Each structure stands twice: as structure tokens, then as C-alpha cells.
Amino acid sequence: MSGFSPEWLALREPADHAAVNAEVRHALLRKLDGKRELRVVDLGCGAGSNLRGLSPWLPGAQRWTLVDYDQRLLEAARSRLAGPSPVSVALRQADFSKGDFAPLTTGADLVTAAALFDLVSEAIIDKLAAAVAADRQIFYTVLTYDGIAAFLPEHPHDRAMREAFNRHQLSDKGFGP
């Protein structure tokens, strides 16, 4: 369903990490202050960029479960995370189109996602929110596009580019429009 290449995700990773809102991340860290152990579930993990960008900020021992539909991306995550690490990582393949998130998120202290909500339908988002709320988990997401974009320096074709991008964002990526 994803159709994302591990190479493209690797190219964008530095920009994605730089784009994270530091105020929101610090609010998350305040909620987790004093935690000695943390179970994290990363939905739509791709090649593991969210783990690489977030884990250095998180407190205590960390056990991450990286979840994605695309086995190629899970393998890319495995190879990028090979070697000694203070973070324990498990990989899991799952199809989010069914909206059954409870088996994926139950028991997590933190549920996170990066650039996932641009791909899923409102119904899928509602089901995820219900699963996270039912367990009173902390939820943290980054890289969510809201349809507003500005380009600097401005270019005469910016409006057409933004409109084309927004039309594409509304198309079905395999999880509903």
C-alpha cells in the first residue's frame, strides 16, 4: 500500500527531523518526565526515521515496536537499525485499512506516528484515536500536512503547485480518501 521507497525516505529524513515542532516535542517530554521504562509503538514506521529522530530525546529504557504494512520498509528499518543500540526494537507488519489498532497499541506508554495521517481516511483516524483513548495512552504525531503551505522565496507557480499537491493529498493512498 505505501509505495514509498526506502531511498526516498532516507533522502528526506534530515529535513523531516529538522521540521519537528520543538514546542510540541518538549510538551511530550514533560509528560514522560521521570519514566524509567517506555514502551513505544510507531505506526506507519517506514524505515524507522521516527525512532531515530525521537528516541534520543526520550527518557529511560525504551522498547519500540515499529509497525508498517510494507515489508520492504520494515526490512530497511531492520538494516538501518542494525548494530549496538540502547533501544530495543521489534518489527511488526500490519494492515491499517481494517482500523483494528487495539492489538497493535495495547500496553504502550506512547503511540507515535510520522507522516501517517496524510495517508489515511478520517474513519481510520477516528478508530486509532478511540484505541489510544481507551487505554489512556500518550499520542504524539509529527509531519502532518494541513493543506497550508508557503514557499520562500515566492515563485509565480507556487499556487498551482500547492493546489496540485493538495489534490494529490486528498486521493486514496490505500486507506480511503
C-alpha positions, 0 to 999 in steps of 0.5 A: 500500500505505501509505495514509498521507497526506502531511498526516498525516505532516507533522502528526506529524513534530515529535513523531516527531523529538522521540521519537528515542532520543538514546542510540541516535542518538549510538551511530550517530554514533560509528560514522560518526565521521570519514566524509567521504562517506555514502551513505544509503538510507531505506526506507519514506521517506514524505515524507522526515521521516527525512532531515530529522530525521537528516541534520543530525546526520550527518557529511560529504557525504551522498547519500540515496536515499529509497525508498517504494512510494507515489508520492504520498509520494515526490512530497511528499518531492520538494516538501518537499525542494525548494530549496538543500540540502547533501544530495543526494537521489534518489527511488526507488519500490519494492515491499517485499512481494517482500523483494528489498532487495539492489538497493535497499541495495547500496553504502550506508554506512547503511540507515535506516528510520522507522516501517517495521517496524510495517508489515511481516511478520517474513519481510520483516524477516528478508530486509532484515536478511540484505541489510544483513548481507551487505554489512556495512552500518550499520542504524539504525531509529527509531519502532518500536512494541513493543506497550508503551505508557503514557499520562500522565496515566492515563485509565480507557480507556487499556487498551482503547485500547492493546489496540485499537491493538495489534490494529490493529498486528498486521493486514496493512498490505500486507506480511503480518501 
